[in-house]
Amino acid sequence: MHPVPSANYVLEGEVTSELDDHRQLTYRAGQAFVGAVQTWHNAFNRGTIPAKVLVVFVGQEGQPGTIFPQVI
């Protein structure tokens, strides 16, 4: 989960973001999107070539850009 916004641009290939409600959003080379904020999600490369994505997080220095789930 990201507590801060991110700007994402797919440079090569494609990525699929699966949100916690099981929605899947696929982005291909040349597409930009704003990443999910305060929502559990995971990204996958389901394409046939390696994916490259430029990601810029907008946050506060000293604060995490990513929060991982606690394993109990």
N, C-alpha and C positions, 0 to 999 in steps of 0.2 A: 504494500500500500504506500502511496506517496501522499504525504500531508501537504505538499506544495504542488503548484501547477507545473506542467512540462510542455514544451513545444517540441514536436517530433516531426522529422522529415525523412521519408524512406528514400535512401540514395540508390539502393539496388535490391532486387528481389521483392519479397512480400512478407509481411508479418500479420499474424492474427492475434488479436487481443481478446481473451475470454474473461468476461466480467463475472462477479460472484453470483449474478442471477442467470448465468449460463449463456447470456447473449455473446455472440462472436462477431467481431468487427474486423474485416480484413482491409489492409492498406497496402498498396502496390507502389513501386518505384515512381517517384514524381509527386506522390500525394503527401500532404501534411495533415497533422491532427493534433489536438490537445489531449494529453494523456489523462486517464482517470485519476481523480483526486478523492481521497478518503473512501476508496472502494477497493476491496480485494480484487485482484486481477492477475493474470499471467499472460505472457506473450509467447507465441510459438512461430517458428518458421515452418510452414507446411508447404512451402514452394519447392521447386526442384533445383534452385541455385542458392548459394549463401545470401543472406540478407544483411544489409548495412543500413543502420538507422542513426541519424544525428539526433541526439536528445539534449535539450537544454532545460535544466531545472531552474525555477525562479523561487528562491527561498531566502532564508536568513542565515548568515554565516554562523557556524557552530551548531546548527540544527540539522538533524538528519533529513536527507532527501528521500530515503526509503525506510519503511518500517517492516520488519519481518514478523510473521506470526509466531507466537510463543508455542513451543512444543512442550506438552505436559506429559 
